[in-house]
Amino acid sequence: MKNFDKDKLGDVDIFLGEPNEQVRESMRSMMRGEGLRRTRTFGRIDDLTTALKEMSPDLLVVADDMAPNIFEIIRDIRQFRFGRNPFVMITMMVTADKDVNTKKAILAGCDDVMIKPVSPGRLLDRVAHFTFNRIPFIVTTDYLGPERRRQTDRPSAIKQLVVVNSLLAKAEGRKITQAQLSREVEKCMGEVMAARLDSHGLKLQYICNQILKAYEEGRIDKEVEERLLILVSVLEDAARTAKHIGEPELAQICTQLARQVEEMAERYLDPTENELSTIRKLAKAFELAKTAKMGAAAQ
């Protein structure tokens, strides 16, 4: 396994969130002893979130008991609703008897999850491994983070993305300023948004097929209504995504489709033939509109 070169770690910025003062200070002391002189520690979530608004670290190490909403905070970082870099390397330290928190950390988009107690040496070994062997990211309608599917799983049409890794850059001795990082993040976010639109298309097709099958088989229950509302949610998110990447016409099409499906959901027990036809054509219409608008923008 490739390890860090101690002489190249002086510029690496680390934020360490751990409510236990003894553990926190022990880890900071060890990390600074390993050359990670720019390790900042936080015992309160408010102090950590304030710091994240001001700058982006290269590595965020945080305990699962830092705050009741810590998983929402990590998810917001990944979705770029909070902080300056949605691609920051994130390691979460999870309480041993809370298996559910391991799953929550993975679903929030953490790069690595470690079970407490975490020895500083083991932490550095794991961080080094993920720095030099970072898993590509994927984006879906509700997730942005490392691809967790195993190679033995069935093939996926979801695009894998190589994202900004400022920790790797600094570990290799390359300088990267906050301004440079912002430019790299902006570039990556363009790829993320395009991939998110692709993901919307896949989900629309899947949900539409489920809805049509239910109507064909006469299984018209509350689950049909729920799936119609999922369609509305996906289309609304697609509209926001399209608007974000400068495609207002595509955003308008998605919004119009969302309103049509929303009206159908209100009377899902007795839909009109036109409404069923909309569901049959919806996924294809979205793909055609997306291809046309994105293709025109690329010219």
For each residue, the residues with C-beta under 8 A, 3 or more apart:
1: 125 128 129
2: 128 132
3: 125 128
4: 8 9 34 35 124 128 131 171
5: 8 9 171 173
6: 9 34 35
7: 10 35
8: 4 5 35 170 171 172 173
9: 4 5 6 12 34 35 36 37 170 171
10: 7 35 37 38
11: 38 170 175
12: 9 36 38 58 59 167 170 171
13: 38 40 55 56 57 58 59
14: 31 36 38 39 40 57 58 59 60 61
15: 40 42 48 51 52 57 59 60 61 62
16: 24 27 28 31 39 40 41 42 61 62
17: 41 42 43 45 48 60 61 62 63 66
18: 23 24 27 41 42 43 61 62 63 66 93
19: 24 43 44 63 65 66
20: 23 24 63
21: 24 25 43
22: 25 26
23: 18 20 26 27 117
24: 16 18 19 20 21 27 28 41 43
25: 21 22 28 29 41
26: 22 23 29 30 120
27: 16 18 23 24 30 31 41 61 118 120 123
28: 16 24 25 31 32 39 41
29: 25 26 32 33
30: 26 27 33 34 120 121
31: 14 16 27 28 34 36 39 120 124
32: 28 29 35 36 37 39
33: 29 30
34: 4 6 9 30 31 120 124
35: 4 6 7 8 9 10 32
36: 9 12 14 31 32 39
37: 9 10 32
38: 10 11 12 13 14
39: 14 16 28 31 32 36
40: 13 14 15 16 51 57
41: 16 17 18 24 25 27 28
42: 15 16 17 18 45 47 48 51
43: 17 18 19 21 24 47
44: 19 47 48
45: 17 42 48 49 66 67 70 73
46: 49 50
47: 42 43 44 50 51
48: 15 17 42 44 45 51 52 62 66
49: 45 46 52 53 73 82
50: 46 47 53 54
51: 15 40 42 47 48 54 55
52: 15 48 49 55 56 57 60 77 82 83 84
53: 49 50 82 83 84
54: 50 51
55: 13 51 52 84 178
56: 13 52 83 84 85 88 166 178 181
57: 13 14 15 40 52 60 88
58: 12 13 14 88 89 166 167 170
59: 12 13 14 15 88 89 90 91 127 167
60: 14 15 17 52 57 77 88 89 90 91
61: 14 15 16 17 18 27 90 91 92 93 123 127
62: 15 16 17 18 48 66 70 74 90 91 92 93
63: 17 18 19 20 66 70 92 93 116
64: 70 71 92 93 94 95 98 101 104 105
65: 19 70 95
66: 17 18 19 45 48 62 63 70
67: 45 70 73
68:
69: 72 73
70: 45 62 63 64 65 66 67 73 74 92
71: 64 74 75 101 104 105 107 108
72: 69 75 76 108
73: 45 49 67 69 70 76 77 82
74: 62 70 71 77 78 90 92 105 108 109 110
75: 71 72 78 79 107 108 109
76: 72 73 79 81 82 83
77: 52 60 73 74 80 81 82 83 86 88 90 109
78: 74 75 86 108 109 144 145
79: 75 76 86 144
80: 77 83 86 189
81: 76 77
82: 49 52 53 73 76 77
83: 52 53 56 76 77 80 86 88
84: 52 53 55 56 178 181 182 185
85: 56 88 164 166 181 185
86: 77 78 79 80 83 144 185 189 192
87: 137 163 164 165 185 188
88: 56 57 58 59 60 77 83 85 166
89: 58 59 60 111 127 130 131 134 165 167
90: 59 60 61 62 74 77 109 110 111 112
91: 59 60 61 62 110 111 112 113 114 123 126 127 130
92: 61 62 63 64 70 74 105 108 110 112 113 114
93: 18 61 62 63 64 114 115 116 118
94: 64 98 101 102 105 113 114 115 116
95: 64 65 98 101 116
96: 115 116
97:
98: 64 94 95 101 102
99: 102 103
100: 103 104
101: 64 71 94 95 98 104 105
102: 94 98 99 105 106 113 115
103: 99 100 106 107
104: 64 71 100 101 107 108
105: 64 71 74 92 94 101 102 108 110 113
106: 102 103 110 113 148
107: 71 75 103 104 143
108: 71 72 74 75 78 92 104 105 145
109: 74 75 77 78 90 143 144 145 146
110: 74 90 91 92 105 106 113 145 146
111: 89 90 91 130 134 135 145 146
112: 90 91 92 126 127 130
113: 91 92 94 102 105 106 110
114: 91 92 93 94 118 122 123 126
115: 93 94 96 102 118
116: 63 93 94 95 96
117: 23
118: 27 93 114 115 122 123
119: 122 123
120: 26 27 30 31 34 123 124
121: 30 124 125
122: 114 118 119 125 126
123: 27 61 91 114 118 119 120 126 127
124: 4 31 34 120 121 127 128
125: 1 3 121 122 128 129
126: 91 112 114 122 123 129 130
127: 59 61 89 91 112 123 124 130 131 167
128: 1 2 3 4 124 125 131 132 171
129: 1 125 126 132 133
130: 89 91 111 112 126 127 133 134 135
131: 4 89 127 128 134 165 167 168 171
132: 2 128 129 168 171
133: 129 130
134: 89 111 130 131 146 163 165 168
135: 111 130 146 147 148
136: 146 147 160 161 162 163
137: 87 144 145 146 147 160 161 162 163 192
138: 143 144 145 146 147 158 159 160 161 195
139: 143 144 158 159 161 192 195 196 199
140: 143 144 158 196 199 203
141: 196 199 200 203 234 237
142:
143: 107 109 138 139 140
144: 78 79 86 109 137 138 139 140 192
145: 78 108 109 110 111 137 138 148
146: 109 110 111 134 135 136 137 138
147: 135 136 137 138 158 160
148: 106 135 145
149: 153 156
150: 153
151:
152:
153: 149 150 156
154:
155:
156: 149 153
157: 198 202
158: 138 139 140 147 195 198 199 202
159: 138 139 195 198
160: 136 137 138 147
161: 136 137 138 139 188 191 192 195
162: 136 137
163: 87 134 136 137 188
164: 85 87 181 184 185 188
165: 87 89 131 134 168 169
166: 56 58 85 88 169 170 176 181 184
167: 12 58 59 89 127 131 170 171
168: 131 132 134 165 171 172
169: 165 166 172 174 175 176
170: 8 9 11 12 58 166 167 173 174 175 176
171: 4 5 8 9 12 128 131 132 167 168
172: 8 168 169
173: 5 8 170
174: 169 170
175: 11 169 170
176: 166 169 170 180 181 184
177: 180 181
178: 55 56 84 181 182
179: 182 183
180: 176 177 183 184
181: 56 84 85 164 166 176 177 178 184 185
182: 84 178 179 185 186
183: 179 180 186 187
184: 164 166 176 180 181 187 188
185: 84 85 86 87 164 181 182 188 189
186: 182 183 189 190
187: 183 184 190 191
188: 87 161 163 164 184 185 191 192
189: 80 86 185 186 192 193
190: 186 187 193 194 245
191: 161 187 188 194 195
192: 86 137 139 144 161 188 189 195 196
193: 189 190 196 197 241 244 245
194: 190 191 197 198 245 294
195: 138 139 158 159 161 191 192 198 199
196: 139 140 141 192 193 199 200 237 241
197: 193 194 200 201 238 241 242 245 290 294
198: 157 158 159 194 195 201 202
199: 139 140 141 158 195 196 202 203
200: 141 196 197 203 204 234 235 237 238 241 286
201: 197 198 204 205 283 286 287 290
202: 157 158 198 199 205 206
203: 140 141 199 200 206 207 234
204: 200 201 207 208 231 234 235 282 283 286
205: 201 202 208 209 283
206: 202 203 209 210
207: 203 204 210 211 227 230 231 234
208: 204 205 211 212 231 279 280 282 283
209: 205 206 212 213
210: 206 207 213 214 227
211: 207 208 214 215 224 227 228 231 279
212: 208 209 215 216 276 279 280
213: 209 210 216 217
214: 210 211 217 219 220 221 223 224 227
215: 211 212 218 219 220 224 271 276
216: 212 213
217: 213 214
218: 215
219: 214 215 223 224
220: 214 215 224 268 269
221: 214 224 225
222: 225 226
223: 214 219 226 227
224: 211 214 215 219 220 221 227 228 268
225: 221 222 228 229 265 268
226: 222 223 229 230
227: 207 210 211 214 223 224 230 231
228: 211 224 225 231 232 261 262 264 265 268
229: 225 226 232 233 262 265
230: 207 226 227 233 234
231: 204 207 208 211 227 228 234 235 258 261 279 282
232: 228 229 235 236 258 261 262 265
233: 229 230 236 237
234: 141 200 203 204 207 230 231 237 238
235: 200 204 231 232 238 239 254 255 257 258 261 286
236: 232 233 239 240 254 255 258
237: 141 196 200 233 234 240 241
238: 197 200 234 235 241 242 250 251 254 286
239: 235 236 242 243 250 251 252 254 255 258
240: 236 237 243 244 251
241: 193 196 197 200 237 238 244 245
242: 197 238 239 245 247 248 250 251 254 293
243: 239 240 246 247 248 251
244: 193 240 241
245: 190 193 194 197 241 242
246: 243 297
247: 242 243 250 251 293 294 297
248: 242 243 251 252
249: 252 253 293
250: 238 239 242 247 253 254 289 290 293 294
251: 238 239 240 242 243 247 248 254 255
252: 239 248 249 255 256
253: 249 250 256 257 285 286 289
254: 235 236 238 239 242 250 251 257 258 286 289
255: 235 236 239 251 252 258 259
256: 252 253 259 260
257: 235 253 254 260 261 278 282 285 286
258: 231 232 235 236 239 254 255 261 262
259: 255 256 262 263
260: 256 257 263 264 275 278
261: 228 231 232 235 257 258 264 265 278 279 282
262: 228 229 232 258 259 265 266
263: 259 260 266 267 275
264: 228 260 261 267 268 271 275 278 279
265: 225 228 229 232 261 262 268
266: 262 263
267: 263 264 270 271
268: 220 224 225 228 264 265 271
269: 220
270: 267
271: 215 264 267 268 275 276
272: 275 276
273: 276 277
274: 277 278
275: 260 263 264 271 272 278 279
276: 212 215 271 272 273 279 280
277: 273 274 280 281
278: 257 260 261 264 274 275 281 282
279: 208 211 212 231 261 264 275 276 282
280: 208 212 276 277
281: 277 278 284 285
282: 204 208 231 257 261 278 279 285 286
283: 201 204 205 208 286 287
284: 281 287 288
285: 253 257 281 282 288 289
286: 200 201 204 235 238 253 254 257 282 283 289 290
287: 201 283 284 290 291
288: 284 285 291 292
289: 250 253 254 285 286 292 293
290: 197 201 250 286 287 293 294
291: 287 288 294 295
292: 288 289 295 296
293: 242 247 249 250 289 290 296 297
294: 194 197 247 250 290 291 297 298
295: 291 292 298 299
296: 292 293 299
297: 246 247 293 294
298: 294 295
299: 295 296
